[in-house]
Amino acid sequence: MRFPLLIVCWLAAAGVAAAQQPPKPAATPTIAENAATVSGVTITNAGIFTGQSTSGPARAGQFSPTHTVGTEADWRFISDSTDVPGQVGTQFGIEFRIDGEPAGEAVTLYLVFNFPPQGIRNPNTGDMMHAAKIAFPNMKIGALYLLGYGFDNSWEIIPGVWTEQIWYQNRMLAERTFTVTAAE
């Protein structure tokens, strides 16, 4: 899987983000990041998309059911529906622009995917996950990004409500729910 299918920045300037830990339900100390001020995100699209995916191993701070993280290029949304067919190859998520100052400054955002209550069990490792947390450093203020999930394996398809959240430091910037249906 290219969990979370993600982020390709086409409109960015250079910068370096400070390392941070994924958001936690309890209070987590806030680490100041360069001189950046993130005021929020503007959602430009959400739903089901297609694109060219490339997967690689997850790195420190990136926790996904398949232990991989993907990069998506040339994505385009084919539906704005929050109803997601549970089929291998289906990709869904949120396209957004980071709002704040100064434009082009690098920040670290976090993608949190809360899975249905039964969670996802990786049959290869036995690992059970109820949420995925992925840190994405070097995201540029003002740039367009995509954060999402793609089903590469049938065992990842868990029917029910999936909640995708985008976090900056200890603040949730966006949340969308998607309902994954069983394959027919």
GIHU-V647943 format. One record per residue. N is the residue number from 0. OMEGA is omega in radians with two decimals (999 if undefined). Layout:
n = <N & N>
omega = <OMEGA & OMEGA>
This chain:
n = <0 & 1 & 2 & 3 & 4 & 5 & 6 & 7 & 8 & 9 & 10 & 11 & 12 & 13 & 14 & 15 & 16 & 17 & 18 & 19 & 20 & 21 & 22 & 23 & 24 & 25 & 26 & 27 & 28 & 29 & 30 & 31 & 32 & 33 & 34 & 35 & 36 & 37 & 38 & 39 & 40 & 41 & 42 & 43 & 44 & 45 & 46 & 47 & 48 & 49 & 50 & 51 & 52 & 53 & 54 & 55 & 56 & 57 & 58 & 59 & 60 & 61 & 62 & 63 & 64 & 65 & 66 & 67 & 68 & 69 & 70 & 71 & 72 & 73 & 74 & 75 & 76 & 77 & 78 & 79 & 80 & 81 & 82 & 83 & 84 & 85 & 86 & 87 & 88 & 89 & 90 & 91 & 92 & 93 & 94 & 95 & 96 & 97 & 98 & 99 & 100 & 101 & 102 & 103 & 104 & 105 & 106 & 107 & 108 & 109 & 110 & 111 & 112 & 113 & 114 & 115 & 116 & 117 & 118 & 119 & 120 & 121 & 122 & 123 & 124 & 125 & 126 & 127 & 128 & 129 & 130 & 131 & 132 & 133 & 134 & 135 & 136 & 137 & 138 & 139 & 140 & 141 & 142 & 143 & 144 & 145 & 146 & 147 & 148 & 149 & 150 & 151 & 152 & 153 & 154 & 155 & 156 & 157 & 158 & 159 & 160 & 161 & 162 & 163 & 164 & 165 & 166 & 167 & 168 & 169 & 170 & 171 & 172 & 173 & 174 & 175 & 176 & 177 & 178 & 179 & 180 & 181 & 182 & 183>
omega = <3.05 & -3.01 & -1.53 & 3.04 & -3.02 & -2.85 & 2.92 & -3.09 & 3.13 & -3.06 & -3.02 & 2.99 & -3.08 & 3.09 & -3.12 & -3.13 & 3.06 & 3.13 & 3.12 & 3.07 & 3.10 & 3.14 & 3.13 & 3.13 & 3.12 & -3.13 & 3.12 & 3.13 & 3.13 & 3.10 & -3.14 & -3.10 & -3.13 & 3.12 & -3.05 & 2.98 & 3.10 & -3.11 & 3.13 & 3.04 & 3.02 & 3.13 & -3.12 & 3.13 & 3.04 & 3.12 & -3.08 & -3.10 & 3.01 & 3.11 & 3.11 & -3.05 & 3.01 & -3.12 & 3.05 & 3.14 & 3.05 & 3.11 & 3.10 & 3.13 & -3.14 & -3.06 & -3.13 & -3.10 & -3.10 & -3.10 & 3.08 & 3.06 & -3.10 & 3.03 & -3.08 & 3.08 & 3.09 & -3.14 & 3.00 & -3.13 & 3.12 & 3.11 & 3.04 & -3.14 & 3.03 & 3.03 & -3.02 & 3.10 & 3.14 & -3.13 & 3.06 & -3.11 & 3.13 & 3.12 & -3.14 & 3.13 & -3.02 & 2.98 & -3.06 & 3.04 & 3.12 & 3.12 & 3.09 & -3.09 & -0.26 & 3.11 & 3.12 & 3.13 & -3.12 & 3.08 & 3.06 & 3.03 & 3.13 & 3.00 & 3.03 & 3.05 & 3.04 & -3.10 & 3.04 & -3.01 & -3.12 & 3.10 & 3.12 & 3.08 & 3.06 & -3.08 & -3.14 & -3.09 & -3.05 & -3.13 & 3.07 & 3.11 & 3.06 & 3.10 & 3.04 & 3.14 & -3.08 & 3.07 & 3.09 & 3.12 & 3.04 & 3.02 & -2.99 & 3.06 & -3.14 & -3.08 & 3.13 & -3.11 & 3.06 & 3.02 & -3.09 & -3.11 & 3.08 & 3.13 & 3.07 & -3.09 & -3.13 & -3.12 & 3.10 & -3.03 & -3.14 & 3.13 & 3.11 & -3.09 & 3.05 & 3.14 & 3.11 & 3.14 & 3.04 & -3.07 & 2.93 & -3.05 & -3.12 & -3.04 & 3.06 & -3.11 & -3.11 & 3.08 & 3.06 & 3.05 & 3.11 & 3.09 & 3.13 & 3.12 & 3.12 & 3.11 & -3.14 & 999>
